[in-house]
């Protein structure tokens, strides 16, 4: 038998080794054929070899070292050589099983028909934006960012602007219930707001809220403005955080926390409402400084000298200093500068006494009266220590303790704490708010919310409280509010305005 070679075979695949495959030559037949061709036809080039090894196939997966086009050409060549018609000479681009499969399964996944119980989730941001577009919202810009969400300004289908809060679980993997809790809290508060003026005043109006998919929540609410320094005077802020979390550190709050505000109003108000306590600071620290373990005066300190220093630090003297400084800030500035020079000369430029002045000048630059009073007490403590012939470093250590104590108290003199617990919520509002001349109402609103819903306010600070154009302070972020598990709704848990809401209908008409 003579064979005329028209073209070299690119591939010969012995598929007989594949489990379940019915065709293919016996290997002995192939070897015999190649040997005869070498001897009789003196073929040029290499003998027929298997370019695609079937020995590496596992579970029907073919590992190939050639392109799909070359593999198809090889199959076609072999089929023609064998006189078989099991390979199509030209691929039909109109029917590709690969593309059909992809489209089929893509369609089934998109419609939830692939055997799974849930539709595959979109990217959270894409899902939120798509849902907003579908509802007719148009994003105009970014208003702010939080720990688990962003807030956008948007035009709305109801012809008024809205603040759009998008909350996502993927922002905080440690709190998988964040989205659900956010939606529930806003809905609960929205229901409680109706017919309750104090809640309407201090909690935002929510137009609508929804979840476009699992792990994403959208809240559309009224647009509000950031707080001014004056409005934020009695709201927890960076200064508050420094007192709460770093009470033993004598330094500016800005060293540890960003977003510092001018808290002059807070410090002034603290002195006005706690002037007896401030005056008593001298007696507490001064007398410890000048007496030994047995209570005896040291050095040249005497009861007469201490009584005089105490009188000069009395509430009456501090109040006079406050009034003088208010009337003449220039005089107050000069007073503070003189005291600073005395501290530097006696205790050193790096002393706690000097640090106190520098902290006050940074955090409460306009509280001239309060600052002068706080510095005045420190100065009298120094004079007491000098009378007792104590070492400068010892005197400064007592002034450091006094400075930390006064700063912690003044920094935390806010209308509301950062978070509420059950005992605080059961106090009468007047017990807290009588101290404040401005920004009243927040504490009362928080207590009213607890009465009606059992929600305890958390995460209250100057970035989560905003203002309306009329000056109302509004708590805008309620995502971390927690439900008191022991709370039970009863008559005591409802406001007077919500206890007796009755609708009477006559013949279909509401009366």
C-alpha positions in Angstrom: 0.0 0.0 0.0 1.4 3.4 -1.0 0.2 6.5 0.4 0.9 9.9 -1.2 1.4 12.6 1.4 -0.4 15.9 0.6 0.2 17.7 3.9 1.7 16.9 7.3 -0.8 16.1 10.1 -0.7 18.7 12.8 -2.2 16.5 15.5 -3.2 13.0 16.1 -5.1 12.4 19.3 -5.5 8.9 20.5 -8.7 9.3 22.5 -9.2 5.7 23.2 -7.8 6.1 26.7 -10.6 8.5 27.7 -13.1 6.7 29.8 -16.3 6.1 28.0 -15.0 7.1 24.5 -15.9 4.4 22.0 -13.5 5.1 19.1 -9.7 5.4 18.2 -6.9 3.1 16.9 -5.2 0.5 18.8 -1.6 1.7 19.7 0.0 -1.3 18.1 -1.7 -0.5 14.8 -0.4 3.0 14.9 3.2 1.9 15.5 3.0 -0.7 12.7 1.6 1.9 10.3 4.4 4.4 11.1 7.1 1.8 10.7 5.8 0.7 7.3 5.7 4.3 6.1 9.3 5.0 7.2 10.5 1.9 5.3 8.4 2.2 2.1 7.7 5.9 1.6 10.8 7.4 3.2 8.7 10.1 4.7 10.4 13.5 5.2 10.1 14.9 8.7 9.1 13.2 11.8 6.8 10.3 12.3 3.2 10.7 13.3 3.0 11.4 17.0 0.3 12.2 19.5 0.5 15.9 20.2 -2.3 15.9 22.7 -1.6 13.4 25.5 -4.6 11.8 27.0 -2.6 10.5 29.9 -3.2 13.8 31.8 -6.9 13.9 31.5 -8.8 14.0 34.7 -12.6 13.8 34.9 -13.0 14.6 31.2 -10.9 17.8 31.4 -8.5 18.1 28.4 -5.2 19.8 28.9 -3.9 21.1 25.6 -0.7 22.8 24.5 -2.1 24.0 21.1 -4.7 26.6 20.2 -8.4 25.7 19.6 -8.0 26.4 15.8 -5.0 24.1 15.5 -6.8 21.4 17.5 -9.9 21.6 15.3 -7.7 21.4 12.1 -6.0 18.3 13.5 -9.3 16.6 14.3 -10.5 17.4 10.8 -7.3 16.0 9.2 -7.5 12.8 11.2 -11.2 12.3 10.4 -10.6 12.8 6.7 -7.7 10.4 6.8 -9.9 7.8 8.5 -12.8 8.4 6.2 -15.0 9.5 9.1 -17.6 12.3 9.1 -17.6 13.2 12.8 -16.0 16.6 12.5 -17.6 19.7 10.9 -15.1 21.2 8.4 -16.2 24.9 9.2 -17.4 26.1 12.5 -20.9 27.6 12.5 -20.7 30.9 14.2 -24.4 31.1 14.5 -24.5 28.4 17.1 -22.0 28.4 19.8 -22.7 26.2 22.8 -20.3 28.2 24.8 -22.1 31.5 24.2 -25.5 29.9 24.6 -24.5 28.4 27.9 -23.2 31.7 29.2 -26.3 33.6 28.1 -28.6 30.9 29.5 -27.0 30.8 32.9 -26.6 34.5 33.1 -30.3 34.9 32.5 -31.2 32.3 35.1 -28.9 34.0 37.6 -30.4 37.4 37.0 -33.9 36.1 37.5 -33.0 33.8 40.4 -33.8 30.6 38.4 -30.5 28.9 38.8 -31.7 26.7 41.7 -30.6 29.2 44.4 -33.0 30.8 46.8 -31.7 34.4 46.4 -30.9 36.7 43.5 -27.1 37.4 43.4 -26.4 40.8 45.0 -25.1 43.8 43.1 -22.3 46.0 44.4 -23.8 47.9 47.3 -23.1 51.3 45.9 -24.4 50.3 42.5 -27.6 48.8 44.0 -28.2 52.0 46.0 -27.7 54.4 43.1 -29.8 52.2 40.8 -32.6 52.2 43.3 -32.4 55.9 43.8 -32.6 56.5 40.0 -35.6 54.1 39.7 -37.4 56.1 42.4 -36.7 59.5 40.7 -33.9 60.8 42.9 -31.0 62.8 41.4 -27.8 62.9 43.3 -26.3 66.4 43.3 -23.3 66.2 45.6 -21.8 64.7 48.8 -22.8 66.1 52.2 -20.8 63.9 54.5 -19.3 60.5 55.4 -19.7 58.3 58.4 -18.4 55.0 59.7 -20.9 52.9 57.8 -22.4 55.2 55.2 -22.3 58.4 53.1 -24.8 61.2 52.9 -25.7 62.8 49.6 -27.7 65.9 48.5 -30.4 64.9 46.0 -33.3 66.3 44.1 -36.4 64.3 44.8 -39.6 63.3 42.9 -41.6 65.3 45.4 -40.0 68.6 44.4 -37.8 69.3 47.4 -34.2 68.6 48.2 -33.3 65.7 50.5 -30.3 64.4 52.3 -29.8 60.8 51.2 -28.1 58.5 53.7 -26.8 55.3 52.2 -25.8 52.7 54.9 -23.8 49.6 54.0 -22.8 46.6 56.0 -19.6 46.2 54.0 -18.3 49.4 55.6 -18.3 47.7 59.0 -17.9 43.9 59.0 -18.0 43.9 62.8 -21.6 45.0 63.0 -23.6 42.9 60.6 -26.9 44.2 62.0 -26.1 47.8 61.3 -28.3 48.2 58.2 -31.3 46.5 59.7 -31.0 48.5 63.0 -30.6 51.7 61.1 -33.8 51.2 59.1 -35.7 50.0 62.2 -34.6 53.0 64.3 -35.5 55.6 61.7 -38.9 54.0 61.2 -39.6 53.8 64.9 -38.6 57.4 65.5 -40.7 58.6 62.5 -43.7 56.9 64.0 -43.1 58.4 67.4 -42.6 61.9 65.9 -46.1 62.2 64.7 -48.1 64.2 67.2 -45.2 64.7 69.6 -43.8 68.3 69.3 -40.6 67.7 71.3 -39.7 64.8 69.0 -40.6 66.7 65.8 -38.3 69.5 66.9 -35.2 67.4 67.7 -35.4 64.5 65.3 -35.3 64.7 61.5 -38.3 64.4 59.2 -37.8 61.2 57.1 -39.5 61.2 53.7 -39.0 57.5 53.1 -36.6 54.7 53.9 -36.0 51.3 52.2 -33.5 48.6 51.5 -32.8 47.9 47.8 -31.0 44.6 48.7 -29.6 42.8 51.7 -26.9 44.8 53.4 -27.9 48.2 52.0 -30.3 50.8 53.4 -31.4 54.2 52.1 -32.9 57.0 54.2 -34.2 60.1 52.6 -34.6 63.0 55.1 -34.8 66.7 55.4 -31.7 68.8 54.6 -30.1 70.4 57.7 -27.0 72.5 58.4 -23.9 71.8 60.3 -23.7 73.4 63.8 -22.0 76.6 64.5 -19.5 76.8 67.3 -22.1 78.5 69.5 -24.8 75.9 68.7 -22.3 73.1 69.4 -21.2 74.6 72.7 -23.2 72.1 74.7 -22.8 69.1 72.4 -20.1 66.5 73.0 -17.1 67.2 70.7 -13.3 66.8 70.5 -12.8 68.7 73.7 -15.4 66.4 75.4 -13.6 63.3 74.0 -10.3 64.5 75.5 -11.9 64.7 78.9 -13.7 61.4 78.6 -11.0 59.2 77.2 -7.8 61.0 78.2 -8.6 62.6 81.6 -5.0 62.2 83.0 -3.3 63.9 80.0 -2.5 67.5 80.5 -2.5 68.8 76.9 -4.7 70.4 74.2 -7.5 68.2 73.0 -6.3 68.8 69.5 -3.2 66.6 70.2 -5.5 63.6 70.4 -8.7 64.4 68.5 -9.5 66.3 65.3 -12.3 68.8 64.6 -11.6 71.1 67.5 -14.1 73.9 68.2 -14.0 77.1 70.2 -15.6 76.0 73.5 -15.4 79.5 75.2 -19.1 79.5 75.8 -19.0 76.1 77.5 -16.1 77.1 79.8 -17.8 80.3 80.7 -21.1 78.6 81.4 -19.3 75.9 83.5 -17.9 78.6 85.8 -21.2 80.4 86.1 -23.0 77.3 87.2 -20.2 75.8 89.3 -18.4 78.8 90.8 -18.6 77.3 94.4 -17.0 74.1 93.2 -14.2 75.9 91.3 -13.4 78.0 94.4 -13.3 74.9 96.6 -10.5 73.6 94.4 -8.1 75.9 96.1 -8.9 74.6 99.5 -8.6 71.0 98.4 -5.2 71.2 96.6 -3.8 74.2 98.6 -4.2 72.7 102.1 -2.8 69.3 101.0 0.3 71.1 99.6 1.1 73.0 102.8 0.4 70.3 105.5 2.4 67.3 106.5 1.2 63.8 107.2 0.0 64.9 110.7 -1.9 67.9 109.3 0.7 70.4 110.6 1.6 73.4 108.4 5.0 73.3 106.8 7.5 76.1 106.3 6.1 79.6 106.8 2.5 78.6 106.1 0.0 79.4 108.8 -3.8 79.1 109.1 -4.0 82.9 108.8 -2.1 83.0 105.5 -4.2 80.1 104.2 -7.4 81.8 105.3 -6.4 85.0 103.4 -5.6 83.0 100.2 -8.9 81.1 100.6 -10.8 84.5 100.8 -9.0 85.7 97.7 -10.2 82.6 95.9 -13.8 82.8 97.1 -16.8 82.5 94.8 -17.4 86.3 95.3 -13.9 87.1 94.1 -14.2 84.7 91.1 -17.6 86.3 90.1 -16.1 89.8 90.3 -13.3 88.6 88.1 -15.8 87.2 85.6 -17.7 90.4 85.4 -14.6 92.5 85.1 -13.3 90.4 82.3 -16.6 90.5 80.4 -16.6 94.3 80.7 -12.9 94.7 79.7 -11.3 91.8 77.8 -8.1 93.8 77.4 -7.7 93.9 81.2 -8.3 90.2 81.4 -5.7 89.5 78.7 -3.1 91.5 80.6 -4.0 89.7 83.9 -3.4 86.3 82.3 -0.2 87.4 80.7 1.1 88.6 84.1 0.3 85.3 85.7 2.0 83.4 82.9 5.2 85.4 83.4 5.1 84.6 87.2 4.6 80.9 86.4 7.6 80.9 84.0 9.8 82.7 86.5 8.9 80.5 89.4 8.1 77.0 88.0 9.6 77.1 84.5 8.4 77.6 80.9 7.4 73.9 80.7 5.5 73.8 83.9 1.9 72.5 84.2 0.8 76.0 85.2 2.1 77.4 81.9 0.5 74.5 80.0 -2.9 75.2 81.6 -2.8 78.8 80.3 -1.8 77.6 76.8 -4.6 75.0 76.7 -7.2 77.6 77.8 -5.9 80.1 75.2 -6.3 77.4 72.4 -9.6 75.8 73.4 -11.5 78.7 74.9 -9.9 81.9 73.5 -12.9 84.1 74.1 -13.7 82.9 77.7 -11.6 85.7 79.3 -13.4 85.7 82.6 -13.5 81.9 83.0 -9.9 81.5 82.0 -8.7 84.2 84.4 -10.6 82.6 87.2 -9.1 79.1 86.5 -5.6 80.6 86.3 -6.2 82.6 89.5 -6.8 79.4 91.5 -3.6 77.9 90.1 -1.7 81.1 91.1 -3.0 80.9 94.7 -2.0 77.3 94.9 1.5 78.3 93.9 1.6 81.0 96.6 0.5 78.5 99.2 3.3 76.2 98.2 5.9 78.9 98.3 4.7 79.8 101.8 5.2 76.2 102.8 8.7 76.2 101.2 7.9 73.3 98.9 10.0 72.5 95.9 8.9 74.0 92.6 8.4 70.6 91.1 6.2 69.6 94.0 4.2 72.8 93.7 3.8 72.2 89.9 2.7 68.6 90.5 -0.2 69.9 92.6 -1.1 72.5 90.0 -1.0 69.7 87.4 -3.5 67.7 89.3 -5.7 70.8 89.7 -5.5 71.6 86.0 -6.5 68.2 84.9 -9.5 68.2 87.3 -10.7 71.6 86.1 -10.3 70.8 82.4 -12.1 67.4 82.7 -15.1 69.2 84.4 -15.2 72.2 82.0 -14.7 70.1 78.8 -17.6 67.7 79.8 -20.1 70.4 80.7 -22.4 69.6 77.8 -26.2 69.5 77.7 -26.2 65.8 76.8 -23.7 62.9 77.3 -22.4 60.9 74.4 -24.7 58.0 75.4 -27.6 57.3 77.7 -28.2 54.4 80.0 -31.5 53.4 81.7 -30.9 55.3 85.0 -30.1 58.6 83.2 -33.2 58.3 81.1 -35.5 58.0 84.1 -34.3 61.3 85.6 -36.6 64.3 85.2 -35.4 66.6 82.4 -35.3 69.6 84.7 -32.6 68.0 86.8 -30.2 68.4 83.9 -31.4 71.2 81.8 -31.8 73.8 84.6 -28.1 74.4 84.3 -28.3 75.6 80.7 -29.3 78.9 79.2 -29.2 77.9 75.6 -29.7 74.8 73.5 -32.4 73.4 75.7 -34.6 70.5 74.7 -32.4 67.8 73.5 -32.2 66.0 76.8 -36.0 66.2 77.1 -36.5 64.8 73.6 -34.2 61.9 74.3 -36.1 61.0 77.4 -39.4 61.3 75.6 -38.2 59.0 72.9 -37.2 56.4 75.5 -40.7 56.7 77.1 -42.4 56.0 73.8 -40.1 53.5 72.2 -37.5 52.1 74.6 -34.7 53.4 72.4 -31.6 54.6 74.3 -29.6 57.4 72.5 -26.0 56.6 71.7 -23.1 58.1 69.7 -24.2 61.7 70.4 -21.6 64.3 69.3 -21.3 67.5 67.2 -21.1 65.6 63.9 -24.3 63.7 64.5 -26.3 66.7 65.6 -27.3 69.4 63.0 -29.5 72.5 62.9 -32.6 73.8 61.0 -32.7 77.3 59.6 -34.8 78.3 62.7 -32.1 77.2 65.1 -33.6 73.9 66.2 -31.0 71.3 67.0 -31.7 67.9 65.4 -30.2 64.5 66.1 -29.7 63.1 62.6 -27.7 59.9 63.2 -29.7 57.2 65.1 -28.0 54.1 63.8 -26.4 53.2 67.1 -29.4 53.8 69.2 -30.2 50.6 71.2 -33.5 49.2 72.4 -33.7 48.7 76.2 -34.6 45.0 76.5 -36.3 45.6 79.8 -38.5 48.3 78.4 -42.3 47.6 78.3 -44.8 49.9 76.6 -47.5 51.0 79.0 -49.3 54.2 79.9 -46.2 55.6 81.5 -44.3 55.0 78.4 -46.5 57.2 76.3 -46.6 61.0 76.1 -49.9 62.8 76.9 -50.3 63.7 73.2 -50.1 60.1 72.1 -52.2 58.4 74.8 -55.6 59.4 73.5 -55.6 59.4 69.8 -59.1 58.2 68.8 -60.7 58.3 65.3 -64.5 58.2 65.2 -66.1 57.6 61.8 -69.8 58.3 61.0 -71.1 57.0 57.7 -67.6 56.9 56.3 -66.7 60.4 57.3 -64.0 61.1 59.8 -65.1 63.4 62.6 
